[in-house]
Amino acid sequence: MQVLSFSGEVARSANLHLSVLDEFIGVVQRKLSETANPFARDSLSDMLADLIEQRGGYLALAEPAAIAA
């Protein structure tokens, strides 16, 4: 098993990105709940899935100092 270490600067940056993504995810969820348009709902659902996937990548970098790979 390989262990990757990240500097505090990388973790802080990842946390900032997580914060932005969380806000944007909230906006997309709100807009999704406000529209009945099938095309818009489908598009927003796709966007939401992509954002959640991106969030997972940043979450791995934001974990305290090291992750197992």
C-alpha positions as CSV (number, residue, x, y, z in Angstrom):
1,M,0.0,0.0,0.0
2,Q,1.3,3.4,-1.0
3,V,0.6,6.5,1.2
4,L,0.5,9.9,-0.4
5,S,1.1,12.9,1.8
6,F,-0.1,16.4,1.0
7,S,1.0,19.7,2.3
8,G,-1.3,21.8,4.4
9,E,-1.6,24.3,1.5
10,V,-3.1,21.6,-0.7
11,A,-5.5,20.5,2.0
12,R,-6.6,24.2,2.6
13,S,-7.0,24.7,-1.2
14,A,-9.1,21.5,-1.4
15,N,-11.3,22.7,1.5
16,L,-11.8,26.0,-0.3
17,H,-12.9,24.1,-3.4
18,L,-15.2,21.9,-1.3
19,S,-16.8,25.0,0.1
20,V,-17.4,26.5,-3.3
21,L,-18.7,23.2,-4.7
22,D,-21.1,22.8,-1.7
23,E,-22.5,26.2,-2.3
24,F,-22.9,25.5,-6.0
25,I,-24.5,22.1,-5.3
26,G,-27.0,23.9,-3.1
27,V,-27.9,26.3,-5.9
28,V,-28.3,23.5,-8.4
29,Q,-30.5,21.5,-6.0
30,R,-32.6,24.6,-5.3
31,K,-33.1,25.4,-9.0
32,L,-33.9,21.7,-9.7
33,S,-36.6,21.8,-7.1
34,E,-38.0,25.0,-8.5
35,T,-38.4,23.9,-12.2
36,A,-40.9,21.6,-13.8
37,N,-39.3,21.8,-17.2
38,P,-38.2,18.3,-18.1
39,F,-35.2,19.4,-20.2
40,A,-34.0,21.8,-17.5
41,R,-34.5,19.1,-14.8
42,D,-32.5,16.6,-16.8
43,S,-29.7,19.0,-17.5
44,L,-29.6,20.1,-13.8
45,S,-29.6,16.5,-12.7
46,D,-26.6,15.8,-14.9
47,M,-24.8,18.9,-13.6
48,L,-25.5,17.8,-10.0
49,A,-24.1,14.4,-10.6
50,D,-20.9,15.9,-12.1
51,L,-20.5,18.3,-9.1
52,I,-21.0,15.5,-6.6
53,E,-18.3,13.5,-8.4
54,Q,-15.9,16.4,-8.4
55,R,-16.6,16.9,-4.7
56,G,-15.4,13.4,-4.0
57,G,-12.0,14.1,-5.6
58,Y,-11.5,17.3,-3.5
59,L,-12.7,15.5,-0.4
60,A,-9.9,13.0,-0.8
61,L,-7.4,15.8,-0.9
62,A,-8.9,17.7,2.0
63,E,-8.6,14.7,4.4
64,P,-6.0,15.2,7.1
65,A,-2.6,15.0,5.6
66,A,-2.5,11.6,4.0
67,I,-4.6,9.1,2.2
68,A,-4.0,5.5,1.3
69,A,-3.7,4.7,-2.4
